[in-house]
Amino acid sequence: MAPGPMVAIADILKGGHTGQTVELRGWIHRTRTMGGKAFVVLRDATGILQVTLAKDAVSPEAFAAAEKALIESSAIVKGTIVADKRAPGGYEVRASDFHVVHFAEKFPIQEDLSEEFLLDIRHLWVRSQRMTEIFRIRDSAFKAVHEYFRGQGFWEVHPPMITPAGSEGGSTLFELDYFGRKAYLTQSWQLYAEALVLAMEKIYYIGPSFRAEKSRTTRHLTEYWHAEMEQAWVGMDEVIKHAEGVISHACQVVAEDHPGDVVALGRTPEFLKAVRPPFEHMTYDDALKTLKSKGMDLEWGKDLRTLEERALTEGKTKPVVVTHYPRVSQAFYKARDPKHPDLVLGFDVIAGDGVGEMVGGSERETDLETIKKSLLEQGADPKSYDWYLDSRRYGSVQHAGFGMGMERLIQWICKLEHIRDAVPFPRTPARFSP
């Protein structure tokens, strides 16, 4: 087959190559033969497109290959692009040549298979149209987070994945043997960010985090991607604006980059474009009053659970920001509210559609003795955090930051029922393969 200009299916569907002879490379998504024609729907990373082979327009070998090839066989096609309203996407390739690179065996994925089976063969299910739609949106969401923070003058920095102590407490740490010493997989960059922010002032990071939570819910993973930021010389209110800003920017970018994928997954570009700051804000105490008005009594000091988060976001098209949580059971590094010492200057951004907490952040406590006391209250040894406490001994300043679960952001944008579909190979308490 003489090579032609290789193009992506998405570019063809935009009408950019109509009437041109091009070359396509991809995998067979569907196929059928009728009379003297073979209809092959080809997929690549950008979309699907129908290829029509007329028996009298291609070689006998090419037509025989198209008849023989099963789903997921890889192929190279040469042909002319024509507009055809009957074809998927409104365009098709009238083939002049068709070459099968590899004839696939019978594909094990058919209709109406169980979720567990699809998870067992996730390495093949990732080829599905739905999964690739999600992955394209995931790519845009990650791009948007980088764009936002770099556009705001933040530096990208990179903390370690192996740590000597945890930021959120020992119960959710994955422990490992580090050459005979006890170490852990990171829960968050939190402690390292507070060291680095006193050098770089405005920093962010996107990378994996690990939580040994045995939560079998539709919004928990044991390995997920964390977008985190930290900024010096600012308090809680300033970083809330960044949380709103980065979520909004991700929504705008996804709506612009992949409107068709957004619609296919159950959202609309208009819904995402309307996600702009400011979001609705309420204090924890206000949230309890709202819940009580809905017939839900939550004991003061208790965390908001899935049920309460659903009630607070019911009927809302933008996430909700809840601030000033009770200090009880909050992380040791969160600053106390000087006006109400039983509260912390902490916040969550809660999304609807069952996603819940998408962002958690706070202003950081700067007083050395207060942090030591909080560590002791939580059963931790301050000596294990001595390197971290140096940030309070040498030129500490007001600073604040947050962490955002990227899979929860993607779950909400894509309106996914389960967070495991927001990542190619999910890790949960019950699954660490394939």
C-alpha positions in Angstrom: 0.0 0.0 0.0 1.5 3.3 -1.1 1.4 5.7 1.9 -0.9 8.7 1.8 -1.2 11.6 4.3 -2.1 9.9 7.6 -4.9 11.8 9.4 -6.9 11.4 12.7 -10.5 10.5 12.6 -11.5 13.6 14.7 -10.0 15.8 12.0 -12.1 14.1 9.3 -15.3 14.5 11.4 -14.6 18.2 11.6 -14.9 18.3 7.8 -11.3 19.2 7.2 -10.5 16.5 4.6 -13.6 16.1 2.6 -12.8 15.0 -1.0 -9.2 14.2 -0.1 -7.5 10.8 -0.4 -6.0 10.0 3.0 -4.6 7.1 5.0 -6.1 5.9 8.3 -4.7 3.6 10.9 -6.8 2.0 13.6 -8.8 -0.9 15.0 -12.0 -2.5 13.8 -14.9 -1.3 16.0 -17.7 -3.0 14.1 -17.9 -4.8 10.7 -20.6 -6.3 8.4 -20.7 -7.4 4.8 -23.7 -6.9 2.6 -23.8 -7.9 -1.1 -20.7 -6.6 -2.8 -19.8 -4.2 0.0 -18.1 -4.4 3.4 -18.8 -1.8 6.0 -16.0 -1.4 8.6 -16.3 1.0 11.4 -12.7 2.0 12.3 -11.6 3.5 15.6 -8.5 5.5 16.6 -7.7 7.5 19.7 -9.8 10.4 18.5 -13.1 8.7 17.4 -14.8 6.3 15.0 -15.4 6.4 11.3 -17.1 4.2 8.7 -15.1 2.7 5.9 -16.9 1.4 2.9 -15.2 -1.2 0.7 -16.9 -1.9 -2.7 -15.8 -5.3 -4.1 -15.1 -3.8 -7.5 -13.1 -0.8 -6.1 -10.4 -2.7 -4.1 -8.2 -5.7 -4.8 -9.7 -9.2 -4.1 -7.1 -9.6 -1.3 -8.2 -6.3 0.4 -11.9 -7.3 0.3 -11.2 -10.8 1.6 -9.2 -9.3 4.5 -12.1 -7.0 5.4 -14.6 -9.9 5.3 -12.3 -12.1 7.5 -11.2 -9.5 10.0 -12.9 -9.6 13.4 -13.5 -6.8 16.0 -10.2 -5.3 17.3 -8.2 -6.4 14.3 -5.7 -3.6 13.4 -5.8 -2.1 9.9 -4.5 0.5 7.6 -7.0 2.1 5.1 -6.5 4.3 2.1 -9.4 6.0 0.6 -11.4 9.2 -0.2 -13.4 11.1 2.4 -17.0 11.8 1.5 -19.8 13.4 3.4 -22.7 10.9 4.1 -25.5 11.7 6.5 -26.2 7.9 6.9 -22.7 7.2 8.3 -21.7 7.7 12.0 -20.5 11.3 12.3 -21.7 12.2 8.9 -18.6 11.2 7.0 -17.1 8.0 5.6 -14.1 6.7 3.7 -14.6 5.1 0.3 -11.7 2.7 0.4 -9.3 2.1 -2.4 -7.1 -0.2 -0.4 -7.4 -2.1 2.9 -4.6 -3.9 4.8 -5.0 -5.8 8.0 -1.9 -5.5 10.2 -3.1 -8.1 12.6 -6.1 -10.4 12.6 -7.6 -10.4 16.1 -9.0 -13.5 17.8 -12.6 -13.5 18.8 -12.9 -10.5 21.2 -14.1 -11.6 24.7 -16.2 -8.5 25.3 -19.9 -8.7 24.2 -23.0 -7.0 25.3 -24.5 -7.4 28.8 -21.4 -8.5 30.6 -21.1 -8.1 34.4 -19.1 -5.2 35.9 -16.8 -7.6 37.7 -16.0 -9.4 34.4 -15.2 -6.1 32.7 -12.9 -5.2 35.6 -11.2 -8.5 35.3 -10.4 -7.7 31.6 -10.0 -4.0 32.1 -6.9 -4.1 29.9 -9.3 -4.8 27.0 -12.3 -2.8 28.2 -10.1 0.4 28.1 -10.5 0.2 24.3 -14.3 0.8 24.5 -15.8 4.0 23.2 -17.0 5.0 26.6 -13.6 4.6 28.2 -11.8 6.5 25.5 -14.3 9.3 25.8 -13.5 9.5 29.6 -9.8 9.3 29.0 -9.9 12.2 26.5 -11.7 14.3 29.1 -9.3 13.2 31.8 -6.4 14.5 29.6 -8.1 17.9 29.2 -8.8 18.1 32.9 -5.1 17.5 33.8 -4.0 20.0 31.1 -6.4 22.6 32.6 -5.1 22.2 36.2 -1.5 22.8 34.9 -2.7 25.7 32.8 -4.5 27.3 35.7 -1.7 27.2 38.3 1.0 28.2 35.9 -1.2 31.0 34.7 -1.4 32.2 38.3 2.4 32.2 38.8 2.7 28.9 40.6 5.8 26.7 40.4 5.5 23.0 39.9 7.4 20.9 42.4 7.7 17.2 43.1 7.6 15.6 46.6 8.6 12.0 47.4 6.2 9.1 47.2 8.0 7.2 50.1 7.7 9.0 53.4 8.8 8.4 57.1 5.4 9.7 58.5 1.9 10.4 57.3 0.0 13.6 57.0 -3.5 12.3 57.7 -2.9 9.7 60.4 -1.7 6.1 60.6 -5.0 4.3 60.0 -4.9 5.0 56.2 -1.2 4.5 55.6 0.2 1.8 53.4 3.3 0.6 55.2 6.4 -0.8 53.5 9.7 -2.2 54.5 12.4 0.3 53.4 15.6 -1.7 53.8 14.7 -2.9 57.2 13.1 0.4 58.3 9.4 1.3 58.4 8.2 3.7 55.7 4.9 4.6 54.0 3.4 5.4 50.7 2.4 9.1 50.6 -1.1 10.2 51.5 -0.4 13.7 50.4 2.4 16.1 49.7 1.2 18.2 52.7 4.2 18.1 55.0 6.7 18.6 52.1 4.7 21.4 50.6 4.9 23.4 53.9 8.7 23.1 53.7 8.9 24.0 50.0 6.4 26.9 50.2 8.8 28.8 52.4 11.3 28.7 49.5 9.0 29.0 46.4 6.0 30.8 47.9 3.4 29.6 45.3 3.7 25.9 44.5 1.5 23.1 43.1 1.8 19.4 42.2 -0.2 16.7 40.4 0.7 13.1 41.3 -0.4 9.9 42.9 -1.5 9.5 46.5 -2.3 6.3 48.4 -4.9 5.8 51.1 -5.4 2.4 52.9 -9.1 3.0 53.4 -11.4 0.0 53.3 -14.1 2.2 51.9 -16.1 0.2 49.3 -18.1 3.2 47.9 -18.6 4.7 44.5 -16.2 7.5 45.2 -13.1 5.9 46.9 -9.9 4.6 45.4 -6.8 3.4 47.3 -4.6 4.9 44.6 -5.6 8.2 43.0 -4.2 11.4 41.5 -3.9 14.4 43.7 -3.8 18.1 42.5 -2.3 20.0 45.5 -1.3 23.6 46.0 0.3 25.7 48.7 0.8 29.4 49.0 2.7 31.6 51.4 1.4 35.0 52.8 -2.3 34.1 52.3 -5.1 32.6 54.4 -8.0 30.3 53.8 -10.2 32.7 51.8 -7.5 33.3 49.2 -6.9 29.6 48.5 -10.7 28.9 48.3 -10.7 31.3 45.3 -8.0 29.1 43.7 -10.1 26.0 44.3 -13.1 27.6 42.6 -10.8 28.9 39.8 -9.2 25.7 39.0 -12.4 23.7 39.0 -14.1 26.3 36.8 -11.1 26.3 34.4 -11.2 22.6 34.1 -14.9 22.7 33.2 -14.3 25.4 30.6 -11.4 23.5 28.9 -13.3 20.2 28.8 -16.4 21.9 27.4 -14.3 23.5 24.7 -12.0 20.5 23.9 -14.5 17.7 23.9 -18.2 18.8 23.6 -19.2 15.6 21.8 -17.6 13.4 24.6 -19.3 15.5 27.2 -22.7 14.9 25.7 -22.1 11.2 25.2 -21.4 10.9 28.9 -24.5 12.7 30.0 -23.4 16.3 30.6 -23.7 19.2 28.3 -21.0 21.8 27.4 -23.5 24.5 28.6 -23.6 22.9 32.1 -19.8 23.0 32.4 -19.5 26.5 31.0 -21.8 27.8 33.7 -19.5 26.5 36.4 -17.9 29.8 37.2 -16.9 31.5 40.5 -18.1 32.3 43.0 -19.6 29.1 44.3 -22.1 29.1 47.2 -20.4 29.3 50.6 -21.7 28.1 54.0 -20.1 27.4 57.3 -20.3 24.0 59.0 -22.8 25.4 61.4 -24.9 26.8 58.5 -24.7 23.4 56.8 -26.1 21.7 60.0 -29.0 24.2 60.0 -29.7 23.5 56.3 -29.7 19.7 57.0 -32.0 20.1 59.9 -34.5 22.0 57.7 -34.4 18.9 55.5 -35.2 16.6 58.4 -31.6 15.5 59.0 -30.1 15.9 62.5 -26.3 15.6 62.6 -24.5 15.8 65.9 -22.2 18.8 66.0 -18.6 17.8 65.5 -19.4 14.8 63.2 -18.1 14.7 59.7 -20.5 15.2 56.8 -21.2 11.8 55.3 -22.4 11.0 51.8 -26.0 11.4 52.8 -25.5 14.9 54.1 -23.3 15.9 51.2 -26.0 14.8 48.8 -28.6 16.9 50.7 -26.4 20.0 50.7 -25.8 19.8 46.9 -29.3 18.7 45.9 -30.6 20.7 42.9 -27.4 22.8 42.6 -25.4 23.0 39.4 -22.2 24.2 41.0 -20.2 22.7 43.8 -20.7 24.1 47.4 -18.0 25.3 49.7 -18.3 24.4 53.4 -15.9 26.2 55.8 -15.0 26.4 59.5 -15.2 22.8 60.6 -15.0 21.8 64.3 -11.5 21.2 65.4 -12.4 17.7 66.7 -10.8 15.0 64.6 -9.3 17.5 62.2 -5.7 17.2 61.0 -3.0 18.6 63.3 -1.7 21.2 60.9 -5.0 23.0 60.4 -5.1 26.5 61.9 -7.6 27.3 64.6 -10.0 30.1 64.0 -8.8 33.0 66.3 -12.4 34.1 66.8 -13.6 30.6 67.6 -10.8 28.3 68.9 -13.1 25.2 68.7 -13.2 25.7 64.9 -10.5 25.4 62.2 -9.9 27.6 59.2 -10.6 24.6 57.0 -12.9 24.0 54.0 -14.2 21.4 51.6 -15.6 21.9 48.1 -18.5 19.4 47.8 -19.8 18.4 44.3 -23.2 17.0 43.5 -24.3 13.8 41.7 -23.0 11.7 44.6 -19.4 12.7 44.2 -19.2 14.6 47.5 -15.9 16.2 48.8 -13.8 17.1 45.8 -11.4 19.5 47.5 -10.2 19.7 51.1 -8.0 22.5 52.3 -7.1 24.8 55.1 -5.0 27.6 56.5 -2.0 26.0 58.3 -1.2 26.4 61.9 2.0 28.4 62.4 2.5 28.1 66.2 5.0 25.4 67.0 3.6 24.5 70.5 0.1 24.3 69.2 1.1 21.8 66.6 3.0 19.7 69.1 0.0 19.6 71.4 -2.3 18.6 68.5 0.1 15.8 67.5 0.1 14.4 71.1 -3.7 14.7 71.2 -3.9 12.5 68.1 -1.5 9.9 69.5 1.4 10.9 67.3 5.0 11.4 68.5 6.2 14.9 67.7 9.7 13.6 67.3 8.6 11.8 64.1 7.7 15.1 62.7 10.8 17.0 63.9 12.0 17.9 60.4 8.5 19.2 59.5 8.4 21.3 62.7 11.6 23.1 61.6 9.3 25.1 59.2 7.8 26.7 62.4 11.2 27.4 63.9 12.8 29.3 61.1 10.8 32.1 59.6 7.3 30.7 59.5 4.6 32.8 57.8 0.9 32.6 57.2 0.2 30.0 54.5 -2.6 27.8 53.2 -3.4 25.2 50.6 -5.6 22.4 49.4 -5.7 19.0 47.8 -8.2 18.0 45.0 -8.9 14.5 44.0 -8.5 14.4 40.2 -10.7 11.3 39.8 -13.5 13.0 41.7 -13.3 16.0 39.5 -13.4 13.8 36.5 -16.2 11.7 38.0 -18.3 14.9 38.5 -17.5 16.4 35.1 -18.4 13.1 33.3 -21.3 12.3 35.6 -20.0 8.9 36.3 -21.8 6.5 38.6 -18.5 5.1 39.9 -15.1 6.7 40.4 -13.3 3.6 39.2 -14.3 4.6 35.6 -12.4 7.9 36.0 -9.0 6.1 36.0 -7.7 3.5 33.5 -6.8 0.8 36.0 -8.6 1.3 39.3 -7.2 0.2 42.7 -9.7 -0.5 45.4 -9.7 -2.6 48.6 -10.9 -5.6 46.6 -8.8 -5.1 43.4 -5.2 -4.5 42.5 -5.1 -6.1 39.1 -4.8 -6.1 36.1 
